[in-house]
Amino acid sequence: MAGKSPGPFPNCDWRFNEFPNPAAHALHVTCVELMALAVPGKEVGNALLNVVLKSQPLVPRENITAWMNAIGLIITALPEPYWIVLHDCIVNVINSPSLTSETEWVGYPFQLFDFTACHQSYSEMSCSYTLALAHAVWHHSSIGQLSLIPNFLINVMSGVSNESIPMLHGPPVAFAKIVDQILSPQMKKFPLGN
């Protein structure tokens, strides 16, 4: 990711190796190291997400999307307790003060979800970073991981009260727009023909 050459893995004939290439080897080694930690999977998953959600000064601004993709690739290669914390993170953001008070999003609330605009204007909003990280994680997800998203929407997101979020008052169109912001890039992965 840092673009260092030569890479940390020695040059060898990968045809006769357990791993097809150095990237697959690095992913496997990283996942084994994370699963060997003596802490629960939820804590490791939260720590991985917090690399970009809470440690932004430590991550170079020009490489933030590469870091998000790396976290998405790593977290989806781990078992469910490690990556399911993303759903809790999404619920926390929807219930956060930045979405529950109108002062934060006067005018057009969906500007809060625009990662590119927030990142370029140095106004790091947790909403936009969480949405971009969710897209990165879901981009690398398998169909088994993606199949849990409808259950998440039905069982967890339906519990989010319209009264707790002012922009959700009135018709359920605003809530549908939030769900659309979260899911629309991933819709092409869902098998709609079945």
Helices and strands as residue ranges (DSSP letters): G 14-16, H 22-35, H 41-53, G 56-58, G 61-63, H 64-76, H 80-83, H 85-94, H 97-100, G 102-105, G 109-113, H 115-120, H 126-139, H 143-146, H 149-151, I 152-156, G 157-159, G 166-168, H 173-183, G 184-189
